[in-house]
Amino acid sequence: MTASFKPVSVAIGDLTAHPANVRSNSPETYDPENIAHLKASIAVLGLLQPLLVQKIDGKYAVLAGGRRHAALKELVADQSEKGFTATTKIDCRVVPEDCEVTTALSLAENITQAPMNAIDEFEAFARMMEVDGQTPETIAKTFGTTIAAVKGRLRYGLIHPDIRAAARAKTITLDTMKAFAEHPSQEVQKEVYEALTKEDSYLQAYTVRQALKSRGVQVSDDIGAFVREDYEARGGAVAADLLEEHSVLEDAALVETILREKLGAAAEEARAKLGFAWADAMVRYDYATMADFGRVYPGPIEPDEEAQKRIDEITTELEQLQLEMEDEGLEDEAYNALYERVDALEDEARDLQEAYSADDLARAGVIASWSSGQITLHIGLVRPEDTAKAENTRGASGNATGEEAPDAGEISYPASLAEDLKTERAMALGAAMALHPEATLDLTLFKLVSDVLGTGMAVTQAIRVEARKEYRNHAKMDEIDATSLEQVAAAHDTLDLSWLNDTRAPADQFAAFRALKPGEKAKLVAYATASTTQSCFARDRQRDSLMHDFEIEIMPDIRVHWTPNAALFNRFKKAWLLKILGDDLGLAQEAVTLASSSKKEIVAFCDKLFAEPFATLTDAQRAAVAAWCPPMMQTAGGACDETAPITETSEPDGEVAQAA
C-alpha cells in the first residue's frame, strides 16, 4: 500500500507532529535517552526508512516515524553533528490529504515491526566485524549504545553452535543459553549441555551455572581474583573470554589448593603471633562442624609498666579524637577515618589488658576460612576431642557441680539414661501444654514480658523463648531524635507492673500476671515485643515479608514517630541539603539563596524548618516538609529500595547545583 504514496524530499524544519500518530499520547517515547541509539544510527548511516507524512496547514505532519523525527530534531539541535540543519532534506512518502485510514497506517507501522531476536543481533554484529571490518567501538557508536553492551551481545559467539541452535529452536530459553556463556570453553559447554539434557529435558539457567562452576572459577569471582596471580604462576590454564571478567581459571582443584594454602598461612601467622597450639584452614565455613568446637577467651591481666604507659597514651589520644569527632563541620570521609582510628586504638588497649591463660593456649587454636570475599580468622577454638578430654579431667579430679556425692545406697542413673528420660518427659510436657492452650499462652506471654521487663536471671528458664532487649547503637546517641523515645517512655508509664516484684516467688508473680485484664496483658506484650524488635533499616522483603507488611500497617507515616533534626542534617553534604530543599521540598528560591551560605547555616535553617514549618510555606511545601524523610526510612507504599546504601552521586545540573 505504501508503494502508492508519492515520494518527496522535505526539510527537517518543515516537519511537525501528526495528531493521528498513535505514539502522540506517550511523550516519554521521544525523550532524548529513549532515542539516543536511533540518533546515533541516523548520524552514521543516515535515514534508512522514509517517514510517512501528510500535509496539514502547509506543514508535513509525521504520521509514522515520530521517533525518527525526534532523533532528527535532536541532531539539528546538536551542533557537534555536522550535516544536519533545519534545511536538510530527508526522504518521505506523502499520504493523500483525503485519506481516511491515517490512524490505521500509524498503528500498522508501529505494531508490525517486531524487535530483533537477541541471537539475530549477535549475528548481525558479528558480520559487521567480520565483513565490514567494524569494531565494538564503532558498532556502539552506530547504534547509540555502550561498548560493554555490544561486547555482551558478541559473547554469544562464544556459545557452542548447537546450544545457540537449541535456543533459536526454543528448545531452551534465551536466559539458559546466556548462562552457558559464563564459561568460555565451547567444549566444556557442550559436555555440560549433553550431560544435563540426558538428566532433564527442561534446562534452567541456574542449573547450568551451578554445573559450570565445577568446571572452573571466573577471574571476577572473589576467590578467582584472590588466587589468580599464584594460579598463573603455577601454569594453571585460563579460558579467555571477550570480556576479561568472564575469563575462567579452568583447574578448579588447583584454585582450591592455592586458596587452602593461603588460608593455612594466614592461620599459622595468627597462631604464631598469639601463641596458640594449632592452626588449620577451612575453605568453606561449615556451621554444623564449627558448632562442635569450644572456644576460650582472654581474661583480664595486670599490665606491666611499659604496657600501662602505652594505655595512658591511648587514653589521651582517644579523648582528643572524641573532641575532633564532635566538630559539626567535619566531612564524612574525615569522620570515618577518625572512627576507624578510634576502633584500632580501643582494640590495642584491650589487647594490652587481656590475655589467654597458659592452659587455654596449650589446647586452643586458629581456623582461617574464606567468607564474604576475604579471609576470616576464628580465634581461640577448642577441638571437640580436646573439650572432651578437659571435661573428663575435671570429672576425675572431683565433682564439677559442687554437689555432694550421692550415698552408696542411692540409685545413680547413667548419663545416657538420664538424658533419654529428660527427653521423654519434655515430650510429655509438650503434649500437655498443647492440650491446655489458655494456660500455655499465659505462660509464654509471662516468659516474654518478664525476660524484657524483669531484672536478674530469667525466672522461666525451662522455656526456650528468646526475649531480650535489643540494644540499638548510634554514632551519637545524645543527638538522636527524641520523638519515638518519648512515645516509648509514655507507653511504659501506662503498664501495670504490680505483678513484677522480685521479692515474690516466680509462681506468685505468675499468678498475679494471670489475673491481669486481657487489655493490660496486650499492652505488656506489645511493649516487650517492641523492645526486642531488631533494626528494620534494611528489611529483606523476600525473607521477612511479614515484618515488612506489618511495618506498613502500623507505621504508614514514620514522621509520626521521628523528626529530622540538626544531627541528621549535619551529616549530609551541603549539596545534598540544597538538593533536598530545592527538589524534594519545593523551596528552590531558598536553596539558591542559601547556596552561598555555610553548611552550618544551612543545617540550622533545615533544623528550624522541620521543627516548626514556617508560616510562609505554601500548602504543597508544608505537605512536603511534613512527609519528607530519607528514602530508605520510608514505609508507606514501599516505593524505595530499603537495602540500597546512600551513595554519593554526581552533582545534578541546574540552578541549585551550580549555585552550590
DOGURO-158488 format. One record per residue (C-alpha): residue number from 1; x, y, z. Coordinates in steps of 0.2 Angstrom, whole numbers, plus 2048, in hexadecimal, padded with zeros to 3 digits. Layout:
BEGIN
     n   east   north    up
   NUM      X       Y     Z
...
This chain:
BEGIN
     n   east   north    up
     1    800     800   800
     2    80E     80C   804
     3    815     80A   7F3
     4    807     815   7EC
     5    80C     823   7F8
     6    815     831   7EE
     7    828     833   7F3
     8    82D     844   7F8
     9    83C     84D   800
    10    838     858   80F
    11    843     863   819
    12    844     85E   82B
    13    83E     86F   831
    14    82D     86D   827
    15    829     85D   830
    16    81C     85D   83F
    17    813     850   849
    18    803     848   843
    19    7F4     848   84E
    20    7F0     836   848
    21    801     82F   84D
    22    7FD     821   859
    23    80D     825   863
    24    807     837   866
    25    800     833   877
    26    810     82C   87E
    27    81C     83A   87D
    28    829     830   887
    29    82C     827   877
    30    835     836   870
    31    83F     83A   87F
    32    852     83C   87A
    33    858     82D   884
    34    84B     822   87B
    35    850     827   869
    36    863     828   86C
    37    867     818   863
    38    85C     81E   854
    39    864     82F   854
    40    875     826   853
    41    870     81B   845
    42    869     829   83A
    43    879     833   83E
    44    884     825   837
    45    879     81C   82A
    46    86C     829   826
    47    859     827   825
    48    856     815   81F
    49    843     816   81F
    50    839     824   818
    51    82C     82D   823
    52    81A     82C   820
    53    813     83D   81F
    54    803     847   81B
    55    802     859   817
    56    7F8     863   824
    57    7F7     876   823
    58    807     878   818
    59    811     86C   823
    60    816     85A   821
    61    80E     851   830
    62    817     841   835
    63    80A     833   835
    64    817     824   837
    65    829     827   83D
    66    827     832   84C
    67    836     82B   854
    68    841     82E   845
    69    83A     840   844
    70    83F     843   856
    71    850     83C   853
    72    852     847   844
    73    84D     856   84E
    74    85A     851   85B
    75    867     850   84E
    76    863     862   848
    77    864     868   859
    78    874     860   85C
    79    880     86B   854
    80    88F     85F   855
    81    886     854   848
    82    88A     85C   837
    83    87E     85A   828
    84    86E     85B   832
    85    865     86C   831
    86    853     872   830
    87    855     873   81D
    88    85C     861   81B
    89    850     857   811
    90    84C     845   814
    91    842     838   80B
    92    82F     837   80F
    93    81F     82F   807
    94    810     83A   807
    95    7FF     833   80C
    96    7F0     83C   802
    97    7E7     849   80C
    98    7D6     840   80A
    99    7DD     830   811
   100    7D1     828   81D
   101    7DC     81B   825
   102    7EA     826   82D
   103    7E9     81F   83E
   104    7E9     80D   837
   105    7F9     811   82D
   106    802     818   83C
   107    7FD     809   846
   108    802     7FD   839
   109    814     803   838
   110    816     803   84B
   111    80F     7F1   84E
   112    816     7E8   83F
   113    828     7EC   843
   114    82D     7DE   84F
   115    83D     7E1   859
   116    84C     7D7   853
   117    84F     7C6   85B
   118    85F     7C7   867
   119    867     7BA   85D
   120    864     7C3   84C
   121    86C     7D2   854
   122    87B     7C8   859
   123    87D     7C2   847
   124    87A     7D3   840
   125    888     7DA   84B
   126    893     7CC   847
   127    891     7CF   834
   128    895     7E1   836
   129    8A5     7DC   83E
   130    8AA     7CE   832
   131    8A4     7D6   822
   132    8A3     7E8   824
   133    8B3     7E9   82F
   134    8A9     7F2   83E
   135    8AF     7F2   850
   136    8A4     7F1   860
   137    8A8     804   861
   138    8A1     809   850
   139    892     7FD   852
   140    88E     805   863
   141    88F     816   85B
   142    884     811   84C
   143    876     80B   857
   144    878     817   866
   145    87C     80A   873
   146    88A     806   87E
   147    89A     7FC   879
   148    896     7F0   887
   149    885     7ED   880
   150    88C     7E9   86F
   151    899     7DD   877
   152    88C     7D5   881
   153    882     7D1   871
   154    892     7CB   868
   155    895     7BF   877
   156    887     7B4   86F
   157    894     7AF   863
   158    89D     7A6   870
   159    88E     79B   873
   160    88F     78A   86A
   161    885     78A   85A
   162    87A     77C   85F
   163    875     785   86E
   164    871     795   864
   165    867     78A   858
   166    85D     783   867
   167    859     794   86D
   168    854     79A   85B
   169    849     78A   85A
   170    842     78F   86C
   171    847     77E   873
   172    850     788   881
   173    84C     79A   886
   174    857     7A9   881
   175    85C     7AB   894
   176    862     799   895
   177    86C     79B   885
   178    874     7AB   88C
   179    879     7A1   89C
   180    884     796   891
   181    88E     7A6   88C
   182    895     7A7   89E
   183    8A2     79A   899
   184    8AC     79E   88A
   185    8B0     78D   885
   186    8A4     786   878
   187    8AA     774   87B
   188    8A5     776   88E
   189    895     77E   889
   190    890     76F   87D
   191    895     762   88B
   192    88A     76B   898
   193    87C     76D   88B
   194    87C     75B   886
   195    87D     755   898
   196    86F     760   89E
   197    863     75C   890
   198    866     749   893
   199    85F     74C   8A5
   200    852     759   8A1
   201    84A     75F   891
   202    846     770   899
   203    855     77A   89D
   204    856     789   8A9
   205    863     796   8A9
   206    867     794   8BB
   207    86A     781   8B8
   208    876     785   8AA
   209    880     792   8B5
   210    881     786   8C3
   211    888     778   8B7
   212    894     784   8AF
   213    89B     789   8C0
   214    8A3     778   8C2
   215    8AC     77B   8B2
   216    8B6     78A   8B8
   217    8B6     79A   8C1
   218    8B3     7AB   8B9
   219    8C1     7B8   8BB
   220    8B4     7C5   8C1
   221    8AE     7B9   8CF
   222    8B5     7BE   8E0
   223    8BF     7AE   8E1
   224    8C5     7AF   8CF
   225    8CC     7C1   8D2
   226    8D4     7BB   8E2
   227    8DE     7AD   8DB
   228    8E0     7B2   8C9
   229    8F2     7B8   8CA
   230    8F8     7A8   8D2
   231    8ED     79D   8C7
   232    8F5     7A4   8B7
   233    906     7A3   8BF
   234    904     790   8C1
   235    8FE     78E   8AF
   236    8EC     78D   8B2
   237    8E1     78D   8A2
   238    8D7     79D   89F
   239    8C8     79D   892
   240    8C8     7AE   88C
   241    8B8     7B7   889
   242    8B3     7C7   87E
   243    8B0     7D0   88E
   244    8BF     7CD   89A
   245    8B4     7CB   8A9
   246    8AC     7BC   8A2
   247    8BC     7B3   89F
   248    8BD     7A2   8A9
   249    8CB     79A   8B3
   250    8C7     788   8AC
   251    8D0     77E   8B9
   252    8C4     77F   8C8
   253    8CF     773   8D2
   254    8DE     77E   8D0
   255    8D4     78D   8D5
   256    8CE     784   8E5
   257    8DF     77E   8E9
   258    8E6     790   8E8
   259    8D8     797   8F2
   260    8DB     78A   900
   261    8ED     78E   900
   262    8EA     7A0   902
   263    8DD     79D   910
   264    8E9     792   919
   265    8F7     79F   918
   266    8EB     7AC   91F
   267    8E6     7A0   92D
   268    8F8     79B   931
   269    8FD     7AE   932
   270    8EF     7B1   93F
   271    8F4     7A2   949
   272    906     7A7   94A
   273    902     7B9   94F
   274    8F5     7B4   95C
   275    8FE     7A4   962
   276    8F1     797   95F
   277    8F4     784   95E
   278    8ED     781   94C
   279    8E7     789   93C
   280    8DC     783   92E
   281    8D3     788   91E
   282    8C1     786   919
   283    8BD     78B   907
   284    8AA     78C   90A
   285    8A4     790   91B
   286    89A     782   921
   287    88E     787   92F
   288    889     775   934
   289    89C     771   936
   290    8A0     781   93F
   291    892     77E   94B
   292    89C     770   953
   293    8AB     77B   957
   294    8AD     783   968
   295    8B4     794   96A
   296    8C0     79D   977
   297    8C1     7AF   97B
   298    8CE     7BB   981
   299    8CC     7C0   993
   300    8D2     7D0   99C
   301    8E4     7D2   9A1
   302    8EE     7DF   9AA
   303    8F8     7E9   99D
   304    90B     7EC   9A0
   305    913     7FD   9A1
   306    916     7FE   98E
   307    904     7F8   98A
   308    8FC     804   996
   309    906     813   98E
   310    8FF     80E   97D
   311    8ED     80D   984
   312    8EF     81E   98B
   313    8F5     825   97A
   314    8E6     81C   972
   315    8DA     824   97F
   316    8E0     835   97B
   317    8DF     833   968
   318    8CD     82C   96A
   319    8C8     83C   973
   320    8CF     847   966
   321    8C7     83D   958
   322    8B6     83E   961
   323    8B8     851   961
   324    8BC     851   94E
   325    8AD     846   94A
   326    8A1     852   952
   327    8A6     85F   945
   328    896     862   93C
   329    89F     868   92C
   330    8A8     858   92B
   331    8A7     84F   919
   332    8A1     83D   919
   333    8B1     837   912
   334    8BB     83F   920
   335    8AE     839   92D
   336    8AF     827   927
   337    8C2     828   928
   338    8C1     82E   93A
   339    8B5     820   93E
   340    8C0     813   937
   341    8CF     81A   941
   342    8C4     819   951
   343    8C0     807   94E
   344    8D2     802   94B
   345    8D8     80B   95B
   346    8CA     803   966
   347    8CF     7F2   95F
   348    8E1     7F5   963
   349    8DD     7FB   975
   350    8D2     7EB   977
   351    8E1     7E0   972
   352    8EC     7E8   97E
   353    8E0     7E4   98D
   354    8DB     7D3   988
   355    8E3     7C2   984
   356    8E0     7B0   982
   357    8E5     7A4   990
   358    8F3     797   98E
   359    8E7     789   98F
   360    8DC     791   981
   361    8EA     794   976
   362    8F0     782   977
   363    8E0     77B   971
   364    8D8     789   966
   365    8DC     78E   954
   366    8D7     798   945
   367    8CD     794   936
   368    8CD     79F   926
   369    8BE     79E   91A
   370    8B9     7A7   90A
   371    8AA     7B1   90D
   372    8A2     7C0   904
   373    8B1     7C2   8F9
   374    8BE     7C3   906
   375    8C8     7B8   913
   376    8BF     7B7   923
   377    8C9     7B1   933
   378    8C0     7A7   940
   379    8CA     7A9   950
   380    8CB     79F   960
   381    8C2     78F   95A
   382    8C3     77F   963
   383    8C1     76F   959
   384    8B3     763   95F
   385    8BF     755   965
   386    8C9     762   96F
   387    8B9     768   977
   388    8B4     756   97C
   389    8C5     753   983
   390    8C4     763   98E
   391    8B3     75E   994
   392    8B9     74C   999
   393    8C7     754   9A2
   394    8BC     75F   9AC
   395    8B0     750   9B0
   396    8BF     745   9B6
   397    8C6     753   9C1
   398    8B5     756   9CA
   399    8A3     75A   9C9
   400    8A2     769   9BC
   401    891     76E   9C2
   402    896     771   9D4
   403    888     765   9DA
   404    88B     757   9E7
   405    88E     746   9E1
   406    87F     73B   9E1
   407    87E     72E   9EF
   408    883     71C   9EB
   409    871     716   9ED
   410    869     723   9E1
   411    866     71E   9CF
   412    872     727   9C3
   413    86B     728   9B2
   414    877     727   9A3
   415    879     737   99A
   416    872     730   98A
   417    862     729   993
   418    860     73A   99C
   419    860     743   98B
   420    854     738   983
   421    848     739   992
   422    849     74C   991
   423    845     74C   97F
   424    835     741   982
   425    82F     74C   990
   426    831     75B   985
   427    827     753   977
   428    819     74F   984
   429    819     760   98B
   430    818     767   979
   431    808     75C   976
   432    800     763   986
   433    804     775   981
   434    7FC     772   970
   435    7EC     76C   979
   436    7EB     77B   984
   437    7EE     78A   978
   438    7E7     798   984
   439    7F3     794   992
   440    801     791   986
   441    7FE     7A2   97D
   442    7FF     7AB   98E
   443    80F     7A2   992
   444    817     7A7   981
   445    811     7B9   983
   446    818     7B9   995
   447    829     7B2   98F
   448    82A     7C0   982
   449    825     7CE   98D
   450    82F     7C9   99C
   451    83F     7C6   992
   452    83D     7D8   98B
   453    837     7E2   99A
   454    83E     7D8   9A8
   455    850     7D8   9AF
   456    85C     7CB   9B3
   457    85B     7B9   9AD
   458    84B     7B4   9A3
   459    83F     7AB   9AE
   460    838     79F   9A1
   461    848     798   99A
   462    840     788   995
   463    837     791   987
   464    842     794   978
   465    83A     7A5   972
   466    848     7B1   96F
   467    843     7C2   975
   468    850     7CF   979
   469    850     7E2   977
   470    858     7E7   966
   471    866     7F3   96A
   472    866     7FF   95B
   473    877     808   957
   474    878     819   950
   475    887     824   94C
   476    881     832   957
   477    873     82B   963
   478    872     83C   96C
   479    86D     845   95B
   480    860     838   956
   481    84E     83E   953
   482    844     83C   963
   483    833     83B   95B
   484    832     828   95B
   485    83B     826   96C
   486    82F     832   974
   487    820     827   96D
   488    828     817   974
   489    82B     81F   985
   490    819     824   985
   491    813     813   980
   492    81E     80C   98E
   493    816     817   99B
   494    805     810   997
   495    80A     7FD   99A
   496    803     7F4   9A9
   497    813     7ED   9B1
   498    80B     7E9   9C2
   499    80E     7D7   9BF
   500    821     7D9   9BC
   501    828     7D8   9CD
   502    839     7D0   9CF
   503    836     7CD   9E2
   504    828     7C1   9DD
   505    82A     7AF   9D7
   506    829     7AD   9C4
   507    819     7A2   9C7
   508    811     7B1   9D0
   509    816     7BD   9C3
   510    80F     7B2   9B6
   511    7FE     7B1   9BF
   512    7FD     7C4   9C0
   513    801     7C5   9AE
   514    7F3     7B9   9A9
   515    7E7     7C3   9B3
   516    7EA     7D3   9A8
   517    7DC     7D8   99C
   518    7DF     7D3   98A
   519    7E2     7E5   985
   520    7F0     7E7   991
   521    7F8     7D7   98B
   522    7F7     7DD   979
   523    800     7EE   97E
   524    80E     7E4   987
   525    810     7D9   978
   526    810     7E7   96C
   527    81E     7F0   976
   528    828     7E1   978
   529    827     7DC   966
   530    82C     7EE   961
   531    83B     7ED   96C
   532    841     7DD   965
   533    83E     7E2   952
   534    84E     7E4   948
   535    853     7F2   93D
   536    848     7F2   92D
   537    853     7FE   923
   538    857     7F1   916
   539    848     7E6   917
   540    84A     7D7   90B
   541    838     7D7   903
   542    83A     7C6   8FC
   543    83F     7BD   90C
   544    837     7C8   918
   545    827     7CD   90F
   546    81C     7CC   91F
   547    826     7D9   928
   548    826     7E4   919
   549    813     7E4   917
   550    811     7E6   929
   551    81C     7F5   929
   552    811     7FD   91B
   553    801     7F9   925
   554    806     800   936
   555    812     80E   930
   556    80C     815   91F
   557    814     826   923
   558    825     825   92C
   559    824     837   92F
   560    817     834   93D
   561    825     82C   947
   562    835     835   940
   563    83A     846   93C
   564    849     84B   932
   565    855     856   93C
   566    865     85F   93B
   567    86F     850   940
   568    869     847   930
   569    86B     856   925
   570    87D     859   92B
   571    882     849   924
   572    87B     84D   913
   573    886     856   906
   574    882     868   902
   575    87D     863   8F0
   576    871     856   8F7
   577    868     862   902
   578    866     86F   8F4
   579    85F     861   8E9
   580    853     85C   8F7
   581    84D     86E   8F9
   582    84B     871   8E6
   583    845     860   8DF
   584    83D     857   8ED
   585    835     866   8F7
   586    831     872   8E9
   587    83C     880   8F1
   588    846     884   8E1
   589    848     896   8E5
   590    84E     893   8F7
   591    85A     886   8F0
   592    862     892   8E4
   593    863     8A0   8F2
   594    86B     894   8FE
   595    877     88D   8F1
   596    884     89B   8F6
   597    881     897   909
   598    88C     88C   914
   599    887     87A   917
   600    884     87E   929
   601    877     88C   924
   602    86E     880   918
   603    86D     873   926
   604    866     87F   932
   605    859     885   925
   606    854     872   922
   607    853     86F   934
   608    847     87D   937
   609    83D     879   928
   610    839     868   92D
   611    837     86C   940
   612    829     878   93B
   613    825     87B   929
   614    825     88D   925
   615    815     897   923
   616    81A     89D   912
   617    81A     88C   90A
   618    80D     888   8FD
   619    801     879   900
   620    80C     86E   8F5
   621    81C     873   8FD
   622    815     870   90E
   623    80F     85F   909
   624    820     85A   902
   625    828     860   912
   626    81C     855   91C
   627    81F     846   912
   628    832     846   90E
   629    83E     83A   915
   630    84D     831   90D
   631    846     825   900
   632    84D     815   908
   633    843     819   918
   634    832     81A   90F
   635    825     80D   913
   636    815     812   90A
   637    814     80B   8F8
   638    825     803   8F9
   639    82A     80D   8E9
   640    83D     80E   8EE
   641    84A     801   8EF
   642    84D     800   902
   643    85D     7F5   8FF
   644    865     802   8F4
   645    873     80B   8FD
   646    875     81E   8FC
   647    882     821   8EE
   648    889     832   8E9
   649    883     836   8D7
   650    889     843   8CB
   651    882     854   8CD
   652    872     857   8C4
   653    871     864   8B7
   654    867     874   8BA
   655    866     884   8C3
   656    868     87C   8D5
   657    876     871   8D1
   658    880     87F   8C8
   659    87D     88B   8D7
   660    883     87D   8E3
